[in-house]
Amino acid sequence: MDISVIMPTYNCLAWLPRALHSIRRQGAVREIMIVDDGSTDGSRQWLRQQSDVRLLETNRLGAGGARNYAIRNAKGKWIAFLDADDYWLGHKLARQYAQLEQSPSAVMNITDFRHMSNEGENLGRCFTPVVWPYFGRLWKKRHAAGMGVHEFQLFAALYQENFVGTSCVLVAKQSLENVGGFDTELSSASDWDLWLKVAMQGTIQVMPFVGMHYWVERPGSITRARQKRIDAISVILTRHGKAQPLTMFNRLRAYQRWYEGRAEQRREAKAIFTAILYELVAWLHWPQTRMLKRMLKDALPILNK
């Protein structure tokens, strides 16, 4: 398969053997590129002993910068990303590769994925209305109609919800180069920003099977700082908000989720009154019963004082 696998890593020695094993299970790929971004836990020394790994050594570029460095040096037509603390299932790459090679317009293929706790507990699949209310309903409807692999323009859906797991992606190297790769100036969510840019390059294929397990609770993992993420999401919504495929519904739905995120951040900080205000603004953007219930739950302790 004409695929370059790219994995950035920083002090992930405890997870590297499992992740690398999951890559090797996929069958023959053009190259396995692992970017060690200045690890101090012995990762670099261990990786040097892996004969099938093309090791790139960098010094604290960050996940996006490390991936960009690998993309520039990749030899494959297609790029697959895997975070060091995630792992792939079955023949994920072969199934994605076969679909992409059949379509002249597709630039990316994604699969469903499963959230896992740090203790190995199955926290559920992600392509559901519970996790992603808009895309989950859209996918459930199409899947129920017997559409196993679907290829479509996903920019508007992606603008509302980032349902793409980075470790689920198989994407054309040319498309990544066309849009400049990951924006390393963003403090968070640079993956979402990139998928939005790629989505404007062509169609995206969505496959129904679970192709990856995503570890959500590893200390120090790539996607954890809520405030940085909220700030970055604001930048991304503004950056892409004037794109032609978007409707007023798409924009309202996207900002509703952003305000919900702000409310959650204030709730964690025990600033309940401010959280309620953000929840109210979110509800005004897109009214939902669950949001009213959340506001009532937050407001009752204040009203009972």
Secondary structure in CASP SS format (residue, H / E / C, confidence):
PFRMAT SS
TARGET T0000
AUTHOR 0000-0000-0000
METHOD secondary structure of the structure
MODEL  1
M C 1.00
D C 1.00
I E 1.00
S E 1.00
V E 1.00
I E 1.00
M E 1.00
P E 1.00
T E 1.00
Y C 1.00
N C 1.00
C C 1.00
L C 1.00
A C 1.00
W C 1.00
L H 1.00
P H 1.00
R H 1.00
A H 1.00
L H 1.00
H H 1.00
S H 1.00
I H 1.00
R H 1.00
R C 1.00
Q C 1.00
G C 1.00
A C 1.00
V C 1.00
R C 1.00
E E 1.00
I E 1.00
M E 1.00
I E 1.00
V E 1.00
D E 1.00
D C 1.00
G C 1.00
S C 1.00
T C 1.00
D C 1.00
G C 1.00
S H 1.00
R H 1.00
Q H 1.00
W H 1.00
L H 1.00
R H 1.00
Q C 1.00
Q C 1.00
S C 1.00
D C 1.00
V E 1.00
R E 1.00
L E 1.00
L E 1.00
E E 1.00
T C 1.00
N C 1.00
R C 1.00
L C 1.00
G H 1.00
A H 1.00
G H 1.00
G H 1.00
A H 1.00
R H 1.00
N H 1.00
Y H 1.00
A H 1.00
I H 1.00
R H 1.00
N H 1.00
A C 1.00
K C 1.00
G C 1.00
K C 1.00
W E 1.00
I E 1.00
A E 1.00
F E 1.00
L C 1.00
D C 1.00
A C 1.00
D C 1.00
D C 1.00
Y E 1.00
W E 1.00
L C 1.00
G C 1.00
H C 1.00
K H 1.00
L H 1.00
A H 1.00
R H 1.00
Q H 1.00
Y H 1.00
A H 1.00
Q H 1.00
L H 1.00
E H 1.00
Q C 1.00
S C 1.00
P C 1.00
S C 1.00
A E 1.00
V E 1.00
M E 1.00
N E 1.00
I E 1.00
T E 1.00
D E 1.00
F E 1.00
R E 1.00
H E 1.00
M E 1.00
S C 1.00
N C 1.00
E C 1.00
G C 1.00
E C 1.00
N E 1.00
L E 1.00
G E 1.00
R E 1.00
C C 1.00
F C 1.00
T C 1.00
P C 1.00
V C 1.00
V C 1.00
W C 1.00
P H 1.00
Y H 1.00
F H 1.00
G H 1.00
R H 1.00
L H 1.00
W H 1.00
K H 1.00
K H 1.00
R H 1.00
H H 1.00
A H 1.00
A C 1.00
G C 1.00
M C 1.00
G C 1.00
V C 1.00
H E 1.00
E E 1.00
F E 1.00
Q C 1.00
L C 1.00
F H 1.00
A H 1.00
A H 1.00
L H 1.00
Y H 1.00
Q H 1.00
E C 1.00
N C 1.00
F C 1.00
V C 1.00
G C 1.00
T H 1.00
S H 1.00
C H 1.00
V C 1.00
L E 1.00
V E 1.00
A E 1.00
K H 1.00
Q H 1.00
S H 1.00
L H 1.00
E H 1.00
N H 1.00
V H 1.00
G C 1.00
G C 1.00
F C 1.00
D C 1.00
T C 1.00
E C 1.00
L C 1.00
S C 1.00
S C 1.00
A C 1.00
S H 1.00
D H 1.00
W H 1.00
D H 1.00
L H 1.00
W H 1.00
L H 1.00
K H 1.00
V H 1.00
A H 1.00
M C 1.00
Q C 1.00
G C 1.00
T E 1.00
I E 1.00
Q E 1.00
V E 1.00
M E 1.00
P E 1.00
F E 1.00
V E 1.00
G E 1.00
M E 1.00
H E 1.00
Y E 1.00
W E 1.00
V C 1.00
E C 1.00
R C 1.00
P C 1.00
G C 1.00
S C 1.00
I C 1.00
T C 1.00
R C 1.00
A C 1.00
R H 1.00
Q H 1.00
K H 1.00
R H 1.00
I H 1.00
D H 1.00
A H 1.00
I H 1.00
S H 1.00
V H 1.00
I H 1.00
L H 1.00
T H 1.00
R H 1.00
H H 1.00
G C 1.00
K C 1.00
A C 1.00
Q C 1.00
P C 1.00
L C 1.00
T C 1.00
M H 1.00
F H 1.00
N H 1.00
R H 1.00
L H 1.00
R H 1.00
A H 1.00
Y H 1.00
Q H 1.00
R H 1.00
W H 1.00
Y H 1.00
E H 1.00
G H 1.00
R H 1.00
A H 1.00
E H 1.00
Q H 1.00
R H 1.00
R H 1.00
E H 1.00
A C 1.00
K C 1.00
A C 1.00
I H 1.00
F H 1.00
T H 1.00
A H 1.00
I H 1.00
L H 1.00
Y H 1.00
E H 1.00
L H 1.00
V H 1.00
A H 1.00
W H 1.00
L H 1.00
H H 1.00
W C 1.00
P C 1.00
Q C 1.00
T H 1.00
R H 1.00
M H 1.00
L H 1.00
K H 1.00
R H 1.00
M H 1.00
L H 1.00
K H 1.00
D H 1.00
A H 1.00
L H 1.00
P H 1.00
I H 1.00
L H 1.00
N C 1.00
K C 1.00
END
